[in-house]
Amino acid sequence: MKPDNSNIKTFSSISQLMQHLGQPSPLHPLIALVNYDKTSFTAFEKNQKICIDFYKISFKTNFKGRVKYGQGYYDFEEGGLAFLKPKQIITSPDNEDSYEGYALYFHPDFIRSYPLGSSINQYGFFSYAVSEGLFVSVKENIIISNLFKAMFIELKNNMDHFSQDVLVSQIELLLNYSNRFYNRQFITRRNINHDIITALDNLLDEYFIKDISLENGFPSVDYVSTKLNLSPRYLSDLLGSITGENTQQYIQNKLIEHSKNLLSSTSLSVSEIAFKLGFEHPQSFSKLFKIKTHQSPVKFRASFN
């Protein structure tokens, strides 16, 4: 079934969005910074789907309450950051709890002629869900607040030949700090993250033991991410910070471990094991097994006989 896109409110320009929010027209058509305490989500219907053709970085400095976006919640009581990339669809909150902070909007054309225009895709958190935003500590809050204030001052100044250079540098600095703070978050939330890994292990064990792979094939990154209610990029970055492997590598390693059990404890042929694990061609299984273990499935089995 195709998704229903008839209820999506799309904004192709920042000026169009500012007008809808009741904000003054931006001083620069490709970038705008607004105070949350001077705007409201009442400009949108509750649970309205929204799509913007530009980047948004949302920084909530003082949050009171719990805002729901679609099926996920944004509840960072000590402040936090959320990132949206162009064409990403979110759902407006279904409540109107209060918070303070900023929303930075900038169009891809604003950074296109700078190195950031090419490297921005490397900042994976633009592919995270809103509920996977960045929690910030008190010290981190101060750093981010000062950056937003500096951008606010720069945008209030008269635009000159250096304005865009300065603003792009400030945006890149903000993204680099966010990278650092996300890495810290993966480490400090280790208990929660280990719960996610345990859930992933259980999910993959069930997938292989119950032979779901016979019907659905090799478990995909999208499949496990959806089952865990996480965005694919967030899950991959989380696993990378703890295990050093991305999601695809983690799934492959779990599959190899399961195949070792089958090779050492059953009389199934290599082809039968390959099909059982979701491979269309036994050669693909044998190739992956050799890459991961540096020996063929046949040689591995022989070591147990």
Sequence and secondary structure as in RCSB ss.txt:
>XXXX:A:sequence
MKPDNSNIKTFSSISQLMQHLGQPSPLHPLIALVNYDKTSFTAFEKNQKICIDFYKISFKTNFKGRVKYGQGYYD
FEEGGLAFLKPKQIITSPDNEDSYEGYALYFHPDFIRSYPLGSSINQYGFFSYAVSEGLFVSVKENIIISNLFKA
MFIELKNNMDHFSQDVLVSQIELLLNYSNRFYNRQFITRRNINHDIITALDNLLDEYFIKDISLENGFPSVDYVS
TKLNLSPRYLSDLLGSITGENTQQYIQNKLIEHSKNLLSSTSLSVSEIAFKLGFEHPQSFSKLFKIKTHQSPVKF
RASFN
>XXXX:A:secstr
     TTEEEESSHHHHHHHTT    SBTTEEEEEGGG  GGGS TT EEEESSEEEEEEEEE S EEETTEEE 
 TT EEEEE TT EEE BSS   EEEEEEEE HHHHTTSHHHHHGGG GGGGS GGG EE  HHHHHHHHHHHHH
HHHHHHS   TTHHHHHHHHHHHHHHHHHHHHHHHHHHTHHHHHHHHHHHHHHHHHHHHTTHHHHH S  HHHHH
HHTT  HHHHHHHHHHHHS  HHHHHHHHHHHHHHHHHHH    HHHHHHHTT SSHHHHHHHHHHHHSS HHHH
HHTT 
